[in-house]
Amino acid sequence: METSATGTEQDVIDVLTTDHREVEQLIAQLNGTADSAQRRELADQMIAELVRHSVAEEMYVYPAMRKHLPDGEAAVKHDTEEHKELEKLMKKLEGLDADDTKFMETVGQLQQVLADHVKSEETEQFPQLRTHIPAEKLVELKDKVQTAKKLAPTRPHPAAPNNELFHKVVGPGVGFVDRLRDKLTGRQV
């Protein structure tokens, strides 16, 4: 059994917060290298992690927010808009050569949107989730989120709906196709 910093069993908030730190580290590494091949690899890893994280949130965390938080519907609407903005930036980044000056400009834009998103989740929404949802339910959500991340797409699909039903019905197929494309192209994610 994995435990959180508080000594209790890890829950969905611990997992999502760890995801945030991992993506921030990838961005820091990306910003710290001038090697274009390494930039591409780090960007691809970051994109895959962000897409998996976002899909899992949309499948399981956002429905819980809608149900349990006093301002849940508004919070989900705001977060979904940020996810859509991040997807567009990730799609743009995927299409840019790592030597292109627009590549690092796009990384910077993505980093800013992500920082705002993470701040609102970690300072407002996550504490509210811990207040309004029983600990056992948060642990159950952790297991669902971890499973969803394994099946989720690894590439951004900005034209796709950002909702639970789409991700549960169509998402695993899209994820399979993405992982196949990753394997065929040698993309390391």
N, C-alpha and C positions, 0 to 999 in steps of 0.2 A: 504494500500500500504506500503510495507516494503521499508525502505530507507537505503542507504549505508552510510559509514562514511562521505562521501562528501555531504550528504543531498539530493542526487538524488535517483531516484528509483533504487532498487537493480537490478543488472544484473547478467549474467552468471559468470562473474569473481568474484563477491562477493560470490556467492554460492559455487564455486569451492574452493575459498580461505578458506571459512568457513569449507568446507569438510577437507581441509588439516589440519587446526587447530584441528578439532575433532579427526582425526586419530592420530595426534601427541600426543594429550592428552591421548588417549587410550594406545598408546605405552608407554608413561610415567607411566601410572598406572600399566601397565603390568610389566615394569621394576622395579616398586616399591613394588611389592608383592611377597611373598614367598609361598603363598597359591596356590597349584596347581589347585584347582577347580576354583578359581578366575582367575588365569592365562588363563585357558582354555576358560572361558566365555569371558574375555576381548579379547583374540586372535580371537575367533569366531566373536565377534562384529567388530573388526578391519578388519578382512577378508571380512565380508559382506559389510562394508562401502567402502572399497577400490575397491571391485569388482563392486559395483553399480556405484561408481564415475568413474571408468575406462570405463565401458561400455557406460555411458552417454557421456563422452568425445569423445569416438570413434564414437558414433552415430552422434553427432551434432557439437562438438567443432572442431574436426579434419577436417571435410569437410570445415568448415569456415576458418580454418587456411590455408588449401591448396589453397582456393580461394582468400583470402585477404592478406596473409602475403608474403612479397618478397621472403622469404626462406621457405615458407609454406610446401612444399613437404619434404624438408630435416628435418624440425622440427618435422613433423608428423612421419616420418620414425624413427627418434631418440626416440621420445616419445613412439611409438608402441613397439620398442625393449625393452625399460624400462618396459612397461606394461607386456610384455611377461616374462621378468626376475622376476618381482614382482609376477606374477601368479605362476611361478614355485616355488618360495619361499613360497607362501601362501599354495600351494598344499602340499609341504613338511611339513609345519607347521601343517596343518590339520591332517596329518598322525602320528605326534609325540605325545607321552604322555607328558603332561605338566611337569612331574617330570624328564624327560630325559634331560641330560645336553645339548643335541643338540637342544632342544626346544628354549632355550634362545639364543644360538648361532645363530639359524636361525632368531629369532626376531632381533638380532643385524644386521645381513646381510640385512634383509628386511628394517630395519630402515635406513641403509646407502644408499641403492638404492633409497628409497623413498625420503630421504633428497636431493639427487642430482636431482631427478626428480622435486620435489617441487621448488627447487631453480631456475632451468632453466625456469620453467613455470612462477613463480612469478616475476622474475627479467628481463626476456627477452620476453617471449611469451605474457603474459597477458598485459603488457604495449603496445605491438605492436597491439594486438587485439583492445584495446581501441582507438588507433590511427587510425587504418585502417577500423574499422567497426562502422557504426553509432550507437549511443546509443540505439535507438529504437530496432535495430536488436539484440543488446546484451541482451536487456530485453526479446525479443522473444525467444532467445536461452536459457535464464534462465528457462522460462516456459517449454520448450521442455526437457531440462536436468532434471528438477524436476520430470516431468512425466516419463521419461525414467528410473530414479532411482527407482521409485515405481514398475516398471515391470521387472527390470533387475535381472539377477541371483544373488544369495547370496553366491555362492561358486566359487572358481577358476576353470576354464576349460582351462588349458594351451594348450591343443591340438586343441582347437577351433580357427577359424580365428579371428583376431582382426580388424574387419572392419565394416563399417556402414551397408552394405547389410546383412551380417550375423546377426548382432544384431537386425536389424529391422524385418527380416523375421523369424529367428529361436529363437532369444533371449527371446521373451516373453514366449515361451513354455519351454525353459530351466529354465527361472526364476520361472515359475509356479512349475516345478518339484523340483527345489531347495527349494522353500518355503514349499512345501509339505514334503520333506525330513526333513527340519528344524522342522516342526511341529511334525512329527512322532518320531523324535529322541530327542525332547525336547530342541533343540538348540535355545538359546535365542539370536536373532539378531534384 
